[in-house]
């Protein structure tokens, strides 16, 4: 079969032949309809992700819209390495195929579910704890995941959404969805000052961090407080991505002076059952047009061009047969 084949960690996938996947008991062979090249796909392929393997050559891809033998469209994934979803065919768990509603746009589902669920899950979790979302701060709001996080927070009733990022045009898109925007500036102190001005003394209920690194450290400065009086805030800080760096220093004084919890959200931090339970509703919102999911579509045969295009953020690159 034809597939996007990655020969080693530092290369670009090429359109090439790859051995057909085995279909053991409990798995089913399905055909590609659309698959997104998400940041996690690139990170896994490059060996930078905690879930990466060192087996090459491999086929990248973590999820897809696929067609079953009876012609139905499903959302699926969990393909076993060295196979991935950027291939003409894939062997997926028979129990992990979610039927799609009629009239759905496969590219928008393939492009939107992975980045959208990355914020939807922690937002829903926080809402279940607090019964209402106050201010939600989003770091890295200019990528696809960040744009969907803005929309998710608004859909779930957040009082205020603060969207921080570097790309001014994409910040304008976040503003169009009702967010207060903050530019991530050069230098920790300048960024911290801009964030503190936007927060304006009201601590966020939830911080969704897609970048970590320097912007996270600037945010910790912006969240700092002085005094020994009891803190009336309750901040949940969720680390989701690390586009700005894999490490960030957390000030000890922040942890002692504020009610703040720093946790992570990613594969392994939430159960498969928790994730799959949210999929039908999120698919329905995308299919109904309640979420803006901008995508760029490339044929599988053009994966050599699609792969670098996917590194730019903004629209999610989606691969389809051809």
DOVEX-403552 format. One record per residue (C-alpha): residue number from 0; x, y, z. Coordinates in Angstrom, 1 decimal, padded with zeros to 4 digits, m for minus. Layout:
+-----+--------+--------+--------+
| pos |     xx |     yy |     zz |
+-----+--------+--------+--------+
| NUM |      X |      Y |      Z |
...
+-----+--------+--------+--------+
This chain:
+-----+--------+--------+--------+
| pos |     xx |     yy |     zz |
+-----+--------+--------+--------+
|   0 |  000.0 |  000.0 |  000.0 |
|   1 |  001.0 |  003.7 | m000.3 |
|   2 |  001.8 |  005.6 |  002.8 |
|   3 |  003.7 |  008.5 |  004.3 |
|   4 |  006.9 |  006.8 |  005.2 |
|   5 |  009.4 |  008.3 |  007.7 |
|   6 |  012.9 |  006.8 |  007.3 |
|   7 |  014.5 |  008.4 |  010.4 |
|   8 |  013.8 |  010.9 |  013.2 |
|   9 |  015.1 |  013.9 |  011.3 |
|  10 |  013.7 |  013.3 |  007.9 |
|  11 |  010.5 |  014.3 |  006.1 |
|  12 |  008.0 |  011.6 |  005.2 |
|  13 |  007.9 |  010.4 |  001.6 |
|  14 |  005.1 |  008.9 | m000.4 |
|  15 |  006.2 |  005.3 | m000.7 |
|  16 |  005.2 |  001.7 | m000.5 |
|  17 |  004.8 |  000.1 |  002.9 |
|  18 |  003.9 | m003.4 |  003.9 |
|  19 |  000.2 | m004.0 |  004.4 |
|  20 | m000.7 | m004.0 |  008.1 |
|  21 | m001.5 | m007.3 |  009.8 |
|  22 | m005.1 | m007.6 |  011.1 |
|  23 | m005.0 | m009.7 |  014.3 |
|  24 | m008.1 | m010.7 |  016.2 |
|  25 | m009.9 | m007.7 |  017.6 |
|  26 | m008.8 | m005.3 |  014.9 |
|  27 | m010.3 | m004.3 |  011.6 |
|  28 | m008.9 | m003.0 |  008.3 |
|  29 | m010.2 |  000.5 |  007.3 |
|  30 | m009.4 |  002.9 |  004.6 |
|  31 | m008.1 |  006.4 |  005.0 |
|  32 | m010.6 |  009.3 |  004.4 |
|  33 | m008.8 |  012.1 |  006.3 |
|  34 | m006.0 |  012.4 |  008.9 |
|  35 | m004.5 |  015.5 |  010.5 |
|  36 | m000.8 |  016.2 |  010.9 |
|  37 | m001.0 |  017.5 |  014.5 |
|  38 |  001.9 |  018.7 |  016.6 |
|  39 |  001.8 |  015.5 |  018.5 |
|  40 |  002.1 |  013.6 |  015.2 |
|  41 |  005.3 |  015.5 |  014.4 |
|  42 |  006.7 |  015.2 |  017.9 |
|  43 |  006.1 |  011.4 |  018.1 |
|  44 |  007.7 |  010.9 |  014.7 |
|  45 |  010.7 |  012.9 |  015.6 |
|  46 |  011.3 |  011.0 |  018.8 |
|  47 |  010.7 |  014.0 |  021.0 |
|  48 |  007.4 |  012.8 |  022.7 |
|  49 |  007.2 |  010.6 |  025.8 |
|  50 |  005.2 |  008.2 |  023.7 |
|  51 |  007.8 |  008.0 |  020.8 |
|  52 |  009.3 |  004.7 |  019.7 |
|  53 |  012.7 |  004.3 |  018.1 |
|  54 |  011.4 |  002.0 |  015.4 |
|  55 |  012.1 |  003.3 |  011.9 |
|  56 |  010.9 |  003.4 |  009.2 |
|  57 |  007.4 |  004.2 |  010.4 |
|  58 |  004.1 |  005.7 |  009.3 |
|  59 |  003.1 |  008.8 |  011.3 |
|  60 | m000.4 |  009.7 |  012.4 |
|  61 | m002.5 |  009.1 |  015.5 |
|  62 | m006.1 |  009.5 |  014.5 |
|  63 | m008.2 |  009.6 |  011.3 |
|  64 | m011.6 |  009.6 |  009.7 |
|  65 | m011.8 |  006.2 |  007.9 |
|  66 | m014.1 |  004.1 |  005.8 |
|  67 | m015.1 |  000.7 |  007.0 |
|  68 | m015.8 | m002.4 |  004.8 |
|  69 | m019.5 | m001.6 |  004.8 |
|  70 | m018.9 |  001.9 |  003.6 |
|  71 | m019.5 |  003.8 |  006.8 |
|  72 | m017.5 |  006.7 |  008.0 |
|  73 | m015.9 |  006.4 |  011.5 |
|  74 | m013.5 |  008.3 |  013.6 |
|  75 | m010.7 |  006.0 |  014.8 |
|  76 | m007.1 |  005.6 |  015.8 |
|  77 | m004.9 |  003.5 |  018.1 |
|  78 | m002.9 |  002.1 |  015.3 |
|  79 |  000.0 |  000.0 |  016.4 |
|  80 |  003.6 |  001.2 |  015.6 |
|  81 |  005.3 |  001.2 |  013.2 |
|  82 |  002.0 |  001.9 |  011.5 |
|  83 |  000.1 |  005.2 |  011.7 |
|  84 | m002.9 |  006.8 |  010.1 |
|  85 | m001.2 |  008.6 |  007.2 |
|  86 | m001.6 |  005.5 |  005.0 |
|  87 | m004.1 |  004.1 |  002.5 |
|  88 | m005.2 |  001.4 |  005.0 |
|  89 | m004.8 |  000.9 |  008.7 |
|  90 | m005.7 | m001.8 |  011.2 |
|  91 | m007.7 | m000.3 |  014.1 |
|  92 | m009.3 | m001.7 |  017.2 |
|  93 | m012.8 | m003.0 |  016.2 |
|  94 | m014.2 | m001.5 |  019.4 |
|  95 | m012.7 |  001.9 |  018.8 |
|  96 | m014.6 |  003.1 |  015.8 |
|  97 | m017.0 |  006.0 |  016.3 |
|  98 | m019.7 |  006.3 |  013.6 |
|  99 | m020.0 |  009.8 |  012.1 |
| 100 | m023.3 |  011.6 |  011.5 |
| 101 | m024.5 |  012.1 |  007.9 |
| 102 | m023.3 |  015.1 |  006.1 |
| 103 | m020.2 |  015.6 |  008.2 |
| 104 | m017.0 |  017.1 |  006.6 |
| 105 | m014.3 |  014.5 |  007.2 |
| 106 | m011.4 |  017.0 |  006.9 |
| 107 | m012.9 |  019.2 |  009.7 |
| 108 | m013.4 |  016.2 |  012.0 |
| 109 | m009.8 |  014.9 |  011.3 |
| 110 | m008.4 |  018.4 |  011.8 |
| 111 | m010.4 |  019.5 |  014.8 |
| 112 | m010.9 |  016.6 |  017.2 |
| 113 | m007.3 |  016.1 |  018.4 |
| 114 | m006.6 |  019.8 |  019.1 |
| 115 | m010.1 |  020.5 |  020.3 |
| 116 | m010.2 |  017.7 |  022.9 |
| 117 | m006.9 |  018.9 |  024.4 |
| 118 | m008.7 |  021.8 |  026.0 |
| 119 | m012.2 |  020.5 |  026.1 |
| 120 | m011.3 |  017.8 |  028.6 |
| 121 | m009.7 |  020.1 |  031.2 |
| 122 | m012.4 |  022.7 |  030.7 |
| 123 | m015.1 |  020.1 |  031.3 |
| 124 | m013.2 |  018.8 |  034.3 |
| 125 | m012.8 |  022.2 |  035.9 |
| 126 | m016.4 |  023.1 |  035.2 |
| 127 | m017.5 |  019.9 |  037.0 |
| 128 | m015.5 |  021.1 |  040.1 |
| 129 | m016.6 |  024.7 |  040.1 |
| 130 | m020.0 |  024.6 |  038.4 |
| 131 | m019.0 |  027.8 |  036.6 |
| 132 | m016.0 |  029.0 |  034.7 |
| 133 | m014.7 |  032.5 |  035.6 |
| 134 | m011.7 |  033.8 |  033.7 |
| 135 | m009.9 |  031.4 |  031.5 |
| 136 | m006.3 |  032.3 |  030.4 |
| 137 | m005.0 |  030.6 |  027.2 |
| 138 | m001.2 |  030.6 |  026.5 |
| 139 | m000.6 |  029.9 |  022.8 |
| 140 | m004.0 |  030.9 |  021.5 |
| 141 | m002.8 |  031.4 |  018.0 |
| 142 | m002.4 |  027.8 |  017.0 |
| 143 | m005.4 |  025.5 |  016.1 |
| 144 | m005.5 |  024.1 |  019.6 |
| 145 | m005.5 |  027.5 |  021.1 |
| 146 | m008.2 |  028.9 |  018.8 |
| 147 | m010.4 |  025.9 |  019.6 |
| 148 | m009.7 |  026.4 |  023.3 |
| 149 | m011.0 |  030.0 |  023.0 |
| 150 | m014.2 |  028.7 |  021.4 |
| 151 | m014.5 |  025.8 |  023.9 |
| 152 | m014.3 |  028.1 |  026.9 |
| 153 | m016.9 |  030.4 |  025.4 |
| 154 | m019.2 |  027.5 |  024.6 |
| 155 | m018.9 |  026.3 |  028.2 |
| 156 | m019.8 |  029.7 |  029.6 |
| 157 | m016.6 |  031.2 |  030.7 |
| 158 | m017.1 |  034.7 |  032.0 |
| 159 | m013.9 |  036.0 |  030.3 |
| 160 | m011.3 |  034.5 |  028.0 |
| 161 | m007.8 |  035.9 |  027.8 |
| 162 | m005.9 |  034.7 |  024.7 |
| 163 | m002.1 |  035.2 |  024.6 |
| 164 |  000.0 |  034.5 |  021.5 |
| 165 |  002.6 |  036.0 |  019.2 |
| 166 |  000.8 |  036.1 |  015.8 |
| 167 | m001.3 |  039.3 |  015.6 |
| 168 | m003.5 |  038.1 |  012.8 |
| 169 | m004.3 |  034.9 |  014.6 |
| 170 | m004.9 |  036.9 |  017.8 |
| 171 | m007.5 |  038.9 |  015.9 |
| 172 | m009.2 |  035.6 |  015.1 |
| 173 | m009.3 |  034.8 |  018.8 |
| 174 | m010.7 |  038.2 |  019.5 |
| 175 | m013.5 |  037.6 |  016.9 |
| 176 | m014.6 |  034.7 |  019.2 |
| 177 | m014.9 |  037.0 |  022.2 |
| 178 | m011.4 |  036.8 |  023.7 |
| 179 | m009.4 |  039.6 |  025.3 |
| 180 | m006.0 |  039.3 |  023.5 |
| 181 | m002.5 |  039.7 |  024.9 |
| 182 |  000.7 |  039.6 |  022.8 |
| 183 |  003.5 |  037.4 |  024.0 |
| 184 |  006.4 |  039.8 |  023.9 |
| 185 |  010.2 |  039.3 |  023.8 |
| 186 |  011.5 |  039.0 |  027.4 |
| 187 |  009.9 |  037.6 |  030.5 |
| 188 |  009.2 |  040.9 |  032.3 |
| 189 |  007.5 |  042.5 |  029.3 |
| 190 |  005.2 |  039.5 |  028.8 |
| 191 |  004.5 |  039.3 |  032.5 |
| 192 |  003.5 |  042.9 |  032.6 |
| 193 |  001.2 |  042.5 |  029.6 |
| 194 | m000.4 |  039.5 |  031.2 |
| 195 | m000.8 |  041.1 |  034.6 |
| 196 | m002.5 |  044.1 |  033.0 |
| 197 | m005.0 |  041.8 |  031.2 |
| 198 | m005.6 |  039.8 |  034.4 |
| 199 | m006.2 |  043.1 |  036.2 |
| 200 | m006.1 |  041.7 |  039.7 |
| 201 | m008.7 |  038.9 |  039.0 |
| 202 | m006.9 |  035.6 |  039.1 |
| 203 | m008.0 |  033.1 |  036.4 |
| 204 | m010.0 |  030.1 |  037.3 |
| 205 | m008.1 |  028.1 |  034.7 |
| 206 | m004.9 |  028.5 |  032.7 |
| 207 | m004.5 |  026.4 |  029.6 |
| 208 | m000.9 |  026.4 |  028.6 |
| 209 |  000.0 |  025.2 |  025.1 |
| 210 |  003.6 |  026.6 |  025.0 |
| 211 |  005.3 |  026.2 |  028.4 |
| 212 |  008.9 |  027.5 |  028.5 |
| 213 |  009.4 |  031.2 |  028.8 |
| 214 |  005.7 |  032.3 |  028.5 |
| 215 |  004.9 |  029.9 |  031.4 |
| 216 |  007.5 |  031.6 |  033.6 |
| 217 |  006.2 |  035.0 |  032.6 |
| 218 |  002.7 |  033.9 |  033.6 |
| 219 |  004.0 |  032.7 |  037.0 |
| 220 |  005.3 |  036.2 |  037.6 |
| 221 |  002.0 |  037.7 |  036.5 |
| 222 |  000.1 |  035.5 |  038.9 |
| 223 |  002.4 |  036.3 |  041.9 |
| 224 |  000.9 |  038.1 |  044.9 |
| 225 |  002.2 |  039.9 |  048.0 |
| 226 |  001.0 |  039.7 |  051.6 |
| 227 |  000.1 |  037.1 |  054.1 |
| 228 | m003.7 |  037.4 |  053.9 |
| 229 | m005.7 |  034.4 |  052.7 |
| 230 | m005.8 |  034.0 |  049.0 |
| 231 | m009.3 |  034.0 |  047.6 |
| 232 | m008.3 |  032.6 |  044.2 |
| 233 | m008.4 |  028.9 |  043.2 |
| 234 | m006.2 |  028.5 |  040.1 |
| 235 | m006.0 |  025.4 |  038.0 |
| 236 | m003.0 |  025.5 |  035.7 |
| 237 | m003.0 |  022.8 |  033.0 |
| 238 |  000.1 |  022.2 |  031.0 |
| 239 | m000.8 |  020.8 |  027.5 |
| 240 |  002.0 |  021.6 |  025.1 |
| 241 |  005.6 |  022.7 |  025.1 |
| 242 |  006.1 |  024.6 |  021.9 |
| 243 |  008.2 |  027.3 |  023.7 |
| 244 |  010.3 |  024.9 |  025.7 |
| 245 |  010.2 |  021.6 |  027.6 |
| 246 |  011.1 |  023.1 |  031.0 |
| 247 |  009.9 |  026.1 |  033.0 |
| 248 |  011.0 |  027.2 |  036.5 |
| 249 |  008.1 |  027.5 |  039.0 |
| 250 |  008.7 |  030.0 |  041.8 |
| 251 |  008.4 |  028.5 |  045.2 |
| 252 |  006.7 |  031.6 |  046.5 |
| 253 |  003.9 |  031.2 |  044.0 |
| 254 |  003.1 |  027.7 |  045.2 |
| 255 |  003.1 |  028.8 |  048.8 |
| 256 |  001.2 |  032.1 |  048.5 |
| 257 | m001.6 |  031.0 |  046.2 |
| 258 | m004.1 |  028.2 |  045.9 |
| 259 | m002.7 |  026.9 |  042.6 |
| 260 | m002.5 |  023.4 |  041.2 |
| 261 | m000.3 |  022.7 |  038.2 |
| 262 | m001.2 |  019.5 |  036.3 |
| 263 | m000.8 |  018.1 |  032.8 |
| 264 | m003.1 |  017.0 |  030.1 |
| 265 | m002.1 |  014.5 |  027.5 |
| 266 | m002.1 |  010.8 |  026.6 |
| 267 | m001.9 |  009.0 |  029.8 |
| 268 | m003.2 |  011.7 |  032.1 |
| 269 | m006.9 |  010.9 |  031.1 |
| 270 | m008.4 |  007.5 |  030.7 |
| 271 | m009.4 |  006.2 |  027.3 |
| 272 | m013.0 |  005.9 |  028.6 |
| 273 | m013.0 |  009.6 |  029.6 |
| 274 | m011.7 |  010.7 |  026.2 |
| 275 | m014.1 |  008.6 |  024.2 |
| 276 | m017.1 |  009.7 |  026.3 |
| 277 | m016.5 |  013.2 |  025.1 |
| 278 | m016.0 |  012.4 |  021.4 |
| 279 | m019.6 |  012.1 |  020.2 |
| 280 | m020.7 |  015.5 |  021.5 |
| 281 | m017.6 |  017.2 |  020.2 |
| 282 | m018.0 |  015.6 |  016.7 |
| 283 | m021.6 |  016.9 |  016.7 |
| 284 | m020.5 |  020.4 |  017.5 |
| 285 | m018.0 |  020.4 |  014.7 |
| 286 | m020.5 |  018.9 |  012.2 |
| 287 | m023.1 |  021.5 |  013.2 |
| 288 | m020.7 |  024.4 |  012.5 |
| 289 | m020.6 |  025.5 |  016.2 |
| 290 | m016.8 |  025.5 |  016.1 |
| 291 | m014.5 |  027.2 |  013.5 |
| 292 | m012.0 |  024.5 |  012.3 |
| 293 | m009.8 |  025.9 |  009.5 |
| 294 | m008.0 |  023.2 |  007.6 |
| 295 | m005.7 |  022.9 |  004.6 |
| 296 | m006.1 |  019.7 |  002.6 |
| 297 | m003.3 |  017.8 |  000.8 |
| 298 | m003.4 |  014.5 | m001.0 |
| 299 | m001.4 |  011.7 |  000.6 |
| 300 |  000.9 |  011.7 | m002.5 |
| 301 |  001.9 |  015.3 | m001.6 |
| 302 |  002.9 |  014.5 |  002.0 |
| 303 |  006.4 |  015.8 |  001.4 |
| 304 |  004.9 |  019.2 |  001.0 |
| 305 |  002.2 |  018.7 |  003.6 |
| 306 |  004.6 |  017.8 |  006.4 |
| 307 |  006.6 |  021.1 |  006.5 |
| 308 |  003.4 |  023.1 |  005.9 |
| 309 |  002.0 |  021.6 |  009.1 |
| 310 |  004.7 |  023.2 |  011.2 |
| 311 |  003.4 |  026.7 |  010.7 |
| 312 |  000.4 |  026.6 |  013.1 |
| 313 | m002.9 |  028.3 |  012.1 |
| 314 | m004.9 |  026.0 |  009.8 |
| 315 | m004.6 |  022.3 |  010.6 |
| 316 | m003.0 |  020.3 |  007.7 |
| 317 | m005.1 |  017.3 |  006.8 |
| 318 | m004.1 |  014.5 |  004.5 |
| 319 | m006.7 |  012.7 |  002.2 |
| 320 | m006.3 |  009.8 | m000.3 |
| 321 | m004.8 |  010.6 | m003.6 |
+-----+--------+--------+--------+
